[in-house]
């Protein structure tokens, strides 16, 4: 009996073979999965530079970055003041306006509702900022969620001012 | 196998009585295979692997490929350069087609050598010929998709074959093209059909295997096997292991091509985008179609060439009735065995000639080889069935092994060494 419980040479060979087989199979399957990830031509488009020299105060432009709309708004004094004065306790997803806009005059965010991906409308809703027509989410002048089903604020993409007139997104 | 399979658990019984999937898997596992099957019998499994590989890589390529004359060529380069592992997917798919045909030719010649097409396996054989035809159609249309020079002119030449048909030929080619030349409508329909046909092949393979499981496998001796005796072994694990061993060797050869010579079997002209104004100086089909291409060019008449080319395939459908010999395996047919190898040589020669220009000695040889190809099937086989004196058949499939002088003693000695005192258990 005790002789049979001891692993034999054959057991070792079986285990080793199955292990090598499993590793080989996984290595063979990985390319089949990875081919669906963004390819080199898509990754090459991961930054967009926007010229904002012609934008007046109170205007919003929408640019395309990675297939998504990016809202760039040059905010008015009132909007900045309103965004800054909000009590963080009133927010569903508390975030300071100063953390969202590096330069308070410029608000750059992904124009995709955090609920289910629709594009919110500008100068609409209870906060006269952004309002998503799909399921009624209201965002304030800082793009923060105030009312409705969306769980979080509008996302801020990675961006920087290359110079005074150019914003590089991504 | 013989007694009805009943699953163990109550739930499995409930399910199996409604959809007998468990019974099916039990059947596939226990399916009795002759114990003397050699490695030539592993190509069925290899071919299944080939088809699945082609479908998987093909569906993936379809995610990135654009079937439009303005974008097709570009999208292939996009796959090669941009898509993650796109080069691998494409090279596996392109070389996979060649490996598929390599395996199918071995599989077909295995059948020819061991008489696997004879009663009661005629239906398996005919389904196989249909699969082979569909494979050629699929491969041809797949070759058109990259929209290179060879794609375009290959498509032009092959579709023009149909213009040889009297009266309606021209209308048929126009219908095939969806225009007055090979163009975008041709490309899009070829893409749709190239995607469809492999699934038809898949369905036919299920029928091919189903038809096989009725009489069971032929075997190297060609004599009937007594099922569920010590002459057969369950498919799993015995044949599964043998198939996997052969498959691994096959995969090594396959991927040697993929990694070290991915374009060796293709034609450089296909890396030039299709140009309807310039025909490449020397146009040849892929290697696996060359024997038929040689037959096509050997006949000095447009319609005749087309008829003979298709007849070369359809003669295989009639093979079970052309070969009238009652003995299946050529192991016991001394004369047929020689003619078998002459046929193999003839087909390889035709393949070689198909790649050469149709002039001078090449044309003469093509005509001789074409004539011989048909003589083999239409004249030699019926005559051999009548006049060949076959060798005596063994009593059982074990007989040729066990009756080798000294074999049993050698085996008994080895068994004694291994089993010690239990040597009596060896039968």
Interface residues (C-beta under 8 A of the other chain):
Chain A: X31 X32 X34 X35 X36 X37 X39 X40 X41 X42
Chain B: X56 X60 X63 X64 X78 X81 X82 X83 X84 X85 X86 X88 X89
